[in-house]
Amino acid sequence: MAKDSRHHAHTVCRAVAKSRKKVRAAATSDLWQMSDNEVAATLLEATRLRAQAEALELRLAAEADRRHVGERAGATDTASWWGHQTRQNRPVAKSRMRLAESLDRHAPTSAALTEGAISV
């Protein structure tokens, strides 16, 4: 029997796969059982979680661009490839790529996004 290849994947790969599975399960849970306070607090935490996920996404986009992932796949650039693969319109993908590249030059902003203290 072949081993599951995720056991040998990079930590980030495993974390994203596991997070998607857990978020998918939570997104289909019955929310009516939550108290008002739980709904309010969890809404804020989910917003912070989205910011943290976006921070990771943007770091990955910048790394993909440094590695010329888009060009190697036959696209004009990584932003175009990313936009096509994820069904983002091209101007949005280009804008997000510029943001991804700029976070390397703005460490405090990048750190705040990674903590979920600010949003995109």
Chimera marker file (.cmm) of the C-alpha trace (Angstrom):
<marker_set name="trace">
<marker id="1" x="0.000" y="0.000" z="0.000" r="1" g="1" b="0" radius="0.5"/>
<marker id="2" x="1.356" y="3.400" z="-0.976" r="1" g="1" b="0" radius="0.5"/>
<marker id="3" x="1.887" y="5.989" z="1.717" r="1" g="1" b="0" radius="0.5"/>
<marker id="4" x="-0.163" y="9.173" z="1.625" r="1" g="1" b="0" radius="0.5"/>
<marker id="5" x="2.046" y="11.749" z="-0.126" r="1" g="1" b="0" radius="0.5"/>
<marker id="6" x="0.816" y="14.518" z="2.213" r="1" g="1" b="0" radius="0.5"/>
<marker id="7" x="2.960" y="13.051" z="5.006" r="1" g="1" b="0" radius="0.5"/>
<marker id="8" x="6.028" y="14.080" z="3.040" r="1" g="1" b="0" radius="0.5"/>
<marker id="9" x="4.686" y="17.440" z="1.902" r="1" g="1" b="0" radius="0.5"/>
<marker id="10" x="6.000" y="20.739" z="3.227" r="1" g="1" b="0" radius="0.5"/>
<marker id="11" x="4.476" y="22.004" z="6.477" r="1" g="1" b="0" radius="0.5"/>
<marker id="12" x="2.608" y="24.754" z="4.619" r="1" g="1" b="0" radius="0.5"/>
<marker id="13" x="1.055" y="22.228" z="2.205" r="1" g="1" b="0" radius="0.5"/>
<marker id="14" x="-0.166" y="20.084" z="5.090" r="1" g="1" b="0" radius="0.5"/>
<marker id="15" x="-1.474" y="23.072" z="7.061" r="1" g="1" b="0" radius="0.5"/>
<marker id="16" x="-3.468" y="24.405" z="4.103" r="1" g="1" b="0" radius="0.5"/>
<marker id="17" x="-4.982" y="20.990" z="3.338" r="1" g="1" b="0" radius="0.5"/>
<marker id="18" x="-5.921" y="20.424" z="6.974" r="1" g="1" b="0" radius="0.5"/>
<marker id="19" x="-7.302" y="23.949" z="7.381" r="1" g="1" b="0" radius="0.5"/>
<marker id="20" x="-9.471" y="23.643" z="4.266" r="1" g="1" b="0" radius="0.5"/>
<marker id="21" x="-10.919" y="20.388" z="5.573" r="1" g="1" b="0" radius="0.5"/>
<marker id="22" x="-11.697" y="21.888" z="8.995" r="1" g="1" b="0" radius="0.5"/>
<marker id="23" x="-13.163" y="25.105" z="7.568" r="1" g="1" b="0" radius="0.5"/>
<marker id="24" x="-15.323" y="23.115" z="5.136" r="1" g="1" b="0" radius="0.5"/>
<marker id="25" x="-16.700" y="21.104" z="8.085" r="1" g="1" b="0" radius="0.5"/>
<marker id="26" x="-17.330" y="24.265" z="10.115" r="1" g="1" b="0" radius="0.5"/>
<marker id="27" x="-18.978" y="26.034" z="7.171" r="1" g="1" b="0" radius="0.5"/>
<marker id="28" x="-21.584" y="23.294" z="6.923" r="1" g="1" b="0" radius="0.5"/>
<marker id="29" x="-22.296" y="23.084" z="10.673" r="1" g="1" b="0" radius="0.5"/>
<marker id="30" x="-25.604" y="24.133" z="12.205" r="1" g="1" b="0" radius="0.5"/>
<marker id="31" x="-25.097" y="27.671" z="13.491" r="1" g="1" b="0" radius="0.5"/>
<marker id="32" x="-28.462" y="27.957" z="15.215" r="1" g="1" b="0" radius="0.5"/>
<marker id="33" x="-27.006" y="26.063" z="18.189" r="1" g="1" b="0" radius="0.5"/>
<marker id="34" x="-24.504" y="28.835" z="18.901" r="1" g="1" b="0" radius="0.5"/>
<marker id="35" x="-25.228" y="31.526" z="21.474" r="1" g="1" b="0" radius="0.5"/>
<marker id="36" x="-25.426" y="35.163" z="20.390" r="1" g="1" b="0" radius="0.5"/>
<marker id="37" x="-22.061" y="35.827" z="22.061" r="1" g="1" b="0" radius="0.5"/>
<marker id="38" x="-20.487" y="32.859" z="20.262" r="1" g="1" b="0" radius="0.5"/>
<marker id="39" x="-21.817" y="34.064" z="16.907" r="1" g="1" b="0" radius="0.5"/>
<marker id="40" x="-20.501" y="37.590" z="17.486" r="1" g="1" b="0" radius="0.5"/>
<marker id="41" x="-17.073" y="36.484" z="18.746" r="1" g="1" b="0" radius="0.5"/>
<marker id="42" x="-16.661" y="33.829" z="16.070" r="1" g="1" b="0" radius="0.5"/>
<marker id="43" x="-17.616" y="36.268" z="13.313" r="1" g="1" b="0" radius="0.5"/>
<marker id="44" x="-14.729" y="38.492" z="14.418" r="1" g="1" b="0" radius="0.5"/>
<marker id="45" x="-12.370" y="35.519" z="14.676" r="1" g="1" b="0" radius="0.5"/>
<marker id="46" x="-13.414" y="34.292" z="11.220" r="1" g="1" b="0" radius="0.5"/>
<marker id="47" x="-12.616" y="37.738" z="9.835" r="1" g="1" b="0" radius="0.5"/>
<marker id="48" x="-9.162" y="37.559" z="11.428" r="1" g="1" b="0" radius="0.5"/>
<marker id="49" x="-8.750" y="34.025" z="10.057" r="1" g="1" b="0" radius="0.5"/>
<marker id="50" x="-9.541" y="35.291" z="6.553" r="1" g="1" b="0" radius="0.5"/>
<marker id="51" x="-6.860" y="37.993" z="6.923" r="1" g="1" b="0" radius="0.5"/>
<marker id="52" x="-4.331" y="35.382" z="8.025" r="1" g="1" b="0" radius="0.5"/>
<marker id="53" x="-5.255" y="33.127" z="5.112" r="1" g="1" b="0" radius="0.5"/>
<marker id="54" x="-4.862" y="36.089" z="2.755" r="1" g="1" b="0" radius="0.5"/>
<marker id="55" x="-1.435" y="36.826" z="4.238" r="1" g="1" b="0" radius="0.5"/>
<marker id="56" x="-0.365" y="33.268" z="3.442" r="1" g="1" b="0" radius="0.5"/>
<marker id="57" x="-1.948" y="33.436" z="-0.013" r="1" g="1" b="0" radius="0.5"/>
<marker id="58" x="-0.099" y="36.657" z="-0.794" r="1" g="1" b="0" radius="0.5"/>
<marker id="59" x="3.222" y="35.277" z="0.444" r="1" g="1" b="0" radius="0.5"/>
<marker id="60" x="2.708" y="32.236" z="-1.786" r="1" g="1" b="0" radius="0.5"/>
<marker id="61" x="1.801" y="34.477" z="-4.740" r="1" g="1" b="0" radius="0.5"/>
<marker id="62" x="4.975" y="36.508" z="-4.289" r="1" g="1" b="0" radius="0.5"/>
<marker id="63" x="7.050" y="33.334" z="-4.082" r="1" g="1" b="0" radius="0.5"/>
<marker id="64" x="5.324" y="31.901" z="-7.159" r="1" g="1" b="0" radius="0.5"/>
<marker id="65" x="6.140" y="35.116" z="-9.013" r="1" g="1" b="0" radius="0.5"/>
<marker id="66" x="9.788" y="34.987" z="-7.933" r="1" g="1" b="0" radius="0.5"/>
<marker id="67" x="9.892" y="31.451" z="-9.358" r="1" g="1" b="0" radius="0.5"/>
<marker id="68" x="8.148" y="32.524" z="-12.591" r="1" g="1" b="0" radius="0.5"/>
<marker id="69" x="5.407" y="29.929" z="-12.121" r="1" g="1" b="0" radius="0.5"/>
<marker id="70" x="3.103" y="31.645" z="-14.595" r="1" g="1" b="0" radius="0.5"/>
<marker id="71" x="5.660" y="31.927" z="-17.347" r="1" g="1" b="0" radius="0.5"/>
<marker id="72" x="6.688" y="28.281" z="-16.930" r="1" g="1" b="0" radius="0.5"/>
<marker id="73" x="3.018" y="27.322" z="-17.310" r="1" g="1" b="0" radius="0.5"/>
<marker id="74" x="2.803" y="29.298" z="-20.555" r="1" g="1" b="0" radius="0.5"/>
<marker id="75" x="1.086" y="32.440" z="-19.235" r="1" g="1" b="0" radius="0.5"/>
<marker id="76" x="2.376" y="35.944" z="-19.804" r="1" g="1" b="0" radius="0.5"/>
<marker id="77" x="3.063" y="36.307" z="-16.080" r="1" g="1" b="0" radius="0.5"/>
<marker id="78" x="2.238" y="34.725" z="-12.730" r="1" g="1" b="0" radius="0.5"/>
<marker id="79" x="-0.654" y="37.099" z="-12.012" r="1" g="1" b="0" radius="0.5"/>
<marker id="80" x="-2.348" y="36.103" z="-15.281" r="1" g="1" b="0" radius="0.5"/>
<marker id="81" x="-1.818" y="32.410" z="-14.546" r="1" g="1" b="0" radius="0.5"/>
<marker id="82" x="-3.074" y="32.820" z="-10.955" r="1" g="1" b="0" radius="0.5"/>
<marker id="83" x="-6.136" y="34.745" z="-12.089" r="1" g="1" b="0" radius="0.5"/>
<marker id="84" x="-7.023" y="32.147" z="-14.704" r="1" g="1" b="0" radius="0.5"/>
<marker id="85" x="-6.498" y="29.187" z="-12.374" r="1" g="1" b="0" radius="0.5"/>
<marker id="86" x="-8.593" y="30.706" z="-9.586" r="1" g="1" b="0" radius="0.5"/>
<marker id="87" x="-11.186" y="32.461" z="-11.754" r="1" g="1" b="0" radius="0.5"/>
<marker id="88" x="-10.204" y="35.925" z="-10.533" r="1" g="1" b="0" radius="0.5"/>
<marker id="89" x="-10.612" y="38.626" z="-13.124" r="1" g="1" b="0" radius="0.5"/>
<marker id="90" x="-7.288" y="39.808" z="-14.479" r="1" g="1" b="0" radius="0.5"/>
<marker id="91" x="-7.245" y="43.315" z="-12.918" r="1" g="1" b="0" radius="0.5"/>
<marker id="92" x="-7.985" y="41.823" z="-9.491" r="1" g="1" b="0" radius="0.5"/>
<marker id="93" x="-5.232" y="39.215" z="-9.862" r="1" g="1" b="0" radius="0.5"/>
<marker id="94" x="-2.754" y="41.886" z="-11.021" r="1" g="1" b="0" radius="0.5"/>
<marker id="95" x="-3.686" y="44.133" z="-8.091" r="1" g="1" b="0" radius="0.5"/>
<marker id="96" x="-3.332" y="41.291" z="-5.591" r="1" g="1" b="0" radius="0.5"/>
<marker id="97" x="0.058" y="40.384" z="-7.078" r="1" g="1" b="0" radius="0.5"/>
<marker id="98" x="1.243" y="43.977" z="-6.621" r="1" g="1" b="0" radius="0.5"/>
<marker id="99" x="0.081" y="43.806" z="-3.003" r="1" g="1" b="0" radius="0.5"/>
<marker id="100" x="1.862" y="40.466" z="-2.556" r="1" g="1" b="0" radius="0.5"/>
<marker id="101" x="5.104" y="41.924" z="-3.884" r="1" g="1" b="0" radius="0.5"/>
<marker id="102" x="4.803" y="45.060" z="-1.742" r="1" g="1" b="0" radius="0.5"/>
<marker id="103" x="4.402" y="43.153" z="1.529" r="1" g="1" b="0" radius="0.5"/>
<marker id="104" x="8.079" y="42.168" z="1.383" r="1" g="1" b="0" radius="0.5"/>
<marker id="105" x="8.933" y="45.878" z="1.611" r="1" g="1" b="0" radius="0.5"/>
<marker id="106" x="6.435" y="46.658" z="4.386" r="1" g="1" b="0" radius="0.5"/>
<marker id="107" x="7.221" y="44.297" z="7.244" r="1" g="1" b="0" radius="0.5"/>
<marker id="108" x="4.891" y="45.920" z="9.834" r="1" g="1" b="0" radius="0.5"/>
<marker id="109" x="1.920" y="45.687" z="7.472" r="1" g="1" b="0" radius="0.5"/>
<marker id="110" x="2.790" y="42.109" z="6.572" r="1" g="1" b="0" radius="0.5"/>
<marker id="111" x="3.073" y="41.181" z="10.249" r="1" g="1" b="0" radius="0.5"/>
<marker id="112" x="-0.256" y="42.816" z="11.104" r="1" g="1" b="0" radius="0.5"/>
<marker id="113" x="-1.970" y="40.954" z="8.265" r="1" g="1" b="0" radius="0.5"/>
<marker id="114" x="-0.373" y="37.685" z="9.371" r="1" g="1" b="0" radius="0.5"/>
<marker id="115" x="-1.720" y="38.264" z="12.902" r="1" g="1" b="0" radius="0.5"/>
<marker id="116" x="-5.180" y="39.066" z="11.560" r="1" g="1" b="0" radius="0.5"/>
<marker id="117" x="-5.007" y="42.543" z="13.067" r="1" g="1" b="0" radius="0.5"/>
<marker id="118" x="-5.771" y="44.197" z="9.706" r="1" g="1" b="0" radius="0.5"/>
<marker id="119" x="-7.483" y="43.020" z="6.547" r="1" g="1" b="0" radius="0.5"/>
<marker id="120" x="-6.632" y="43.362" z="2.903" r="1" g="1" b="0" radius="0.5"/>
<link id1="1" id2="2" r="1" g="1" b="0" radius="0.2"/>
<link id1="2" id2="3" r="1" g="1" b="0" radius="0.2"/>
<link id1="3" id2="4" r="1" g="1" b="0" radius="0.2"/>
<link id1="4" id2="5" r="1" g="1" b="0" radius="0.2"/>
<link id1="5" id2="6" r="1" g="1" b="0" radius="0.2"/>
<link id1="6" id2="7" r="1" g="1" b="0" radius="0.2"/>
<link id1="7" id2="8" r="1" g="1" b="0" radius="0.2"/>
<link id1="8" id2="9" r="1" g="1" b="0" radius="0.2"/>
<link id1="9" id2="10" r="1" g="1" b="0" radius="0.2"/>
<link id1="10" id2="11" r="1" g="1" b="0" radius="0.2"/>
<link id1="11" id2="12" r="1" g="1" b="0" radius="0.2"/>
<link id1="12" id2="13" r="1" g="1" b="0" radius="0.2"/>
<link id1="13" id2="14" r="1" g="1" b="0" radius="0.2"/>
<link id1="14" id2="15" r="1" g="1" b="0" radius="0.2"/>
<link id1="15" id2="16" r="1" g="1" b="0" radius="0.2"/>
<link id1="16" id2="17" r="1" g="1" b="0" radius="0.2"/>
<link id1="17" id2="18" r="1" g="1" b="0" radius="0.2"/>
<link id1="18" id2="19" r="1" g="1" b="0" radius="0.2"/>
<link id1="19" id2="20" r="1" g="1" b="0" radius="0.2"/>
<link id1="20" id2="21" r="1" g="1" b="0" radius="0.2"/>
<link id1="21" id2="22" r="1" g="1" b="0" radius="0.2"/>
<link id1="22" id2="23" r="1" g="1" b="0" radius="0.2"/>
<link id1="23" id2="24" r="1" g="1" b="0" radius="0.2"/>
<link id1="24" id2="25" r="1" g="1" b="0" radius="0.2"/>
<link id1="25" id2="26" r="1" g="1" b="0" radius="0.2"/>
<link id1="26" id2="27" r="1" g="1" b="0" radius="0.2"/>
<link id1="27" id2="28" r="1" g="1" b="0" radius="0.2"/>
<link id1="28" id2="29" r="1" g="1" b="0" radius="0.2"/>
<link id1="29" id2="30" r="1" g="1" b="0" radius="0.2"/>
<link id1="30" id2="31" r="1" g="1" b="0" radius="0.2"/>
<link id1="31" id2="32" r="1" g="1" b="0" radius="0.2"/>
<link id1="32" id2="33" r="1" g="1" b="0" radius="0.2"/>
<link id1="33" id2="34" r="1" g="1" b="0" radius="0.2"/>
<link id1="34" id2="35" r="1" g="1" b="0" radius="0.2"/>
<link id1="35" id2="36" r="1" g="1" b="0" radius="0.2"/>
<link id1="36" id2="37" r="1" g="1" b="0" radius="0.2"/>
<link id1="37" id2="38" r="1" g="1" b="0" radius="0.2"/>
<link id1="38" id2="39" r="1" g="1" b="0" radius="0.2"/>
<link id1="39" id2="40" r="1" g="1" b="0" radius="0.2"/>
<link id1="40" id2="41" r="1" g="1" b="0" radius="0.2"/>
<link id1="41" id2="42" r="1" g="1" b="0" radius="0.2"/>
<link id1="42" id2="43" r="1" g="1" b="0" radius="0.2"/>
<link id1="43" id2="44" r="1" g="1" b="0" radius="0.2"/>
<link id1="44" id2="45" r="1" g="1" b="0" radius="0.2"/>
<link id1="45" id2="46" r="1" g="1" b="0" radius="0.2"/>
<link id1="46" id2="47" r="1" g="1" b="0" radius="0.2"/>
<link id1="47" id2="48" r="1" g="1" b="0" radius="0.2"/>
<link id1="48" id2="49" r="1" g="1" b="0" radius="0.2"/>
<link id1="49" id2="50" r="1" g="1" b="0" radius="0.2"/>
<link id1="50" id2="51" r="1" g="1" b="0" radius="0.2"/>
<link id1="51" id2="52" r="1" g="1" b="0" radius="0.2"/>
<link id1="52" id2="53" r="1" g="1" b="0" radius="0.2"/>
<link id1="53" id2="54" r="1" g="1" b="0" radius="0.2"/>
<link id1="54" id2="55" r="1" g="1" b="0" radius="0.2"/>
<link id1="55" id2="56" r="1" g="1" b="0" radius="0.2"/>
<link id1="56" id2="57" r="1" g="1" b="0" radius="0.2"/>
<link id1="57" id2="58" r="1" g="1" b="0" radius="0.2"/>
<link id1="58" id2="59" r="1" g="1" b="0" radius="0.2"/>
<link id1="59" id2="60" r="1" g="1" b="0" radius="0.2"/>
<link id1="60" id2="61" r="1" g="1" b="0" radius="0.2"/>
<link id1="61" id2="62" r="1" g="1" b="0" radius="0.2"/>
<link id1="62" id2="63" r="1" g="1" b="0" radius="0.2"/>
<link id1="63" id2="64" r="1" g="1" b="0" radius="0.2"/>
<link id1="64" id2="65" r="1" g="1" b="0" radius="0.2"/>
<link id1="65" id2="66" r="1" g="1" b="0" radius="0.2"/>
<link id1="66" id2="67" r="1" g="1" b="0" radius="0.2"/>
<link id1="67" id2="68" r="1" g="1" b="0" radius="0.2"/>
<link id1="68" id2="69" r="1" g="1" b="0" radius="0.2"/>
<link id1="69" id2="70" r="1" g="1" b="0" radius="0.2"/>
<link id1="70" id2="71" r="1" g="1" b="0" radius="0.2"/>
<link id1="71" id2="72" r="1" g="1" b="0" radius="0.2"/>
<link id1="72" id2="73" r="1" g="1" b="0" radius="0.2"/>
<link id1="73" id2="74" r="1" g="1" b="0" radius="0.2"/>
<link id1="74" id2="75" r="1" g="1" b="0" radius="0.2"/>
<link id1="75" id2="76" r="1" g="1" b="0" radius="0.2"/>
<link id1="76" id2="77" r="1" g="1" b="0" radius="0.2"/>
<link id1="77" id2="78" r="1" g="1" b="0" radius="0.2"/>
<link id1="78" id2="79" r="1" g="1" b="0" radius="0.2"/>
<link id1="79" id2="80" r="1" g="1" b="0" radius="0.2"/>
<link id1="80" id2="81" r="1" g="1" b="0" radius="0.2"/>
<link id1="81" id2="82" r="1" g="1" b="0" radius="0.2"/>
<link id1="82" id2="83" r="1" g="1" b="0" radius="0.2"/>
<link id1="83" id2="84" r="1" g="1" b="0" radius="0.2"/>
<link id1="84" id2="85" r="1" g="1" b="0" radius="0.2"/>
<link id1="85" id2="86" r="1" g="1" b="0" radius="0.2"/>
<link id1="86" id2="87" r="1" g="1" b="0" radius="0.2"/>
<link id1="87" id2="88" r="1" g="1" b="0" radius="0.2"/>
<link id1="88" id2="89" r="1" g="1" b="0" radius="0.2"/>
<link id1="89" id2="90" r="1" g="1" b="0" radius="0.2"/>
<link id1="90" id2="91" r="1" g="1" b="0" radius="0.2"/>
<link id1="91" id2="92" r="1" g="1" b="0" radius="0.2"/>
<link id1="92" id2="93" r="1" g="1" b="0" radius="0.2"/>
<link id1="93" id2="94" r="1" g="1" b="0" radius="0.2"/>
<link id1="94" id2="95" r="1" g="1" b="0" radius="0.2"/>
<link id1="95" id2="96" r="1" g="1" b="0" radius="0.2"/>
<link id1="96" id2="97" r="1" g="1" b="0" radius="0.2"/>
<link id1="97" id2="98" r="1" g="1" b="0" radius="0.2"/>
<link id1="98" id2="99" r="1" g="1" b="0" radius="0.2"/>
<link id1="99" id2="100" r="1" g="1" b="0" radius="0.2"/>
<link id1="100" id2="101" r="1" g="1" b="0" radius="0.2"/>
<link id1="101" id2="102" r="1" g="1" b="0" radius="0.2"/>
<link id1="102" id2="103" r="1" g="1" b="0" radius="0.2"/>
<link id1="103" id2="104" r="1" g="1" b="0" radius="0.2"/>
<link id1="104" id2="105" r="1" g="1" b="0" radius="0.2"/>
<link id1="105" id2="106" r="1" g="1" b="0" radius="0.2"/>
<link id1="106" id2="107" r="1" g="1" b="0" radius="0.2"/>
<link id1="107" id2="108" r="1" g="1" b="0" radius="0.2"/>
<link id1="108" id2="109" r="1" g="1" b="0" radius="0.2"/>
<link id1="109" id2="110" r="1" g="1" b="0" radius="0.2"/>
<link id1="110" id2="111" r="1" g="1" b="0" radius="0.2"/>
<link id1="111" id2="112" r="1" g="1" b="0" radius="0.2"/>
<link id1="112" id2="113" r="1" g="1" b="0" radius="0.2"/>
<link id1="113" id2="114" r="1" g="1" b="0" radius="0.2"/>
<link id1="114" id2="115" r="1" g="1" b="0" radius="0.2"/>
<link id1="115" id2="116" r="1" g="1" b="0" radius="0.2"/>
<link id1="116" id2="117" r="1" g="1" b="0" radius="0.2"/>
<link id1="117" id2="118" r="1" g="1" b="0" radius="0.2"/>
<link id1="118" id2="119" r="1" g="1" b="0" radius="0.2"/>
<link id1="119" id2="120" r="1" g="1" b="0" radius="0.2"/>
</marker_set>
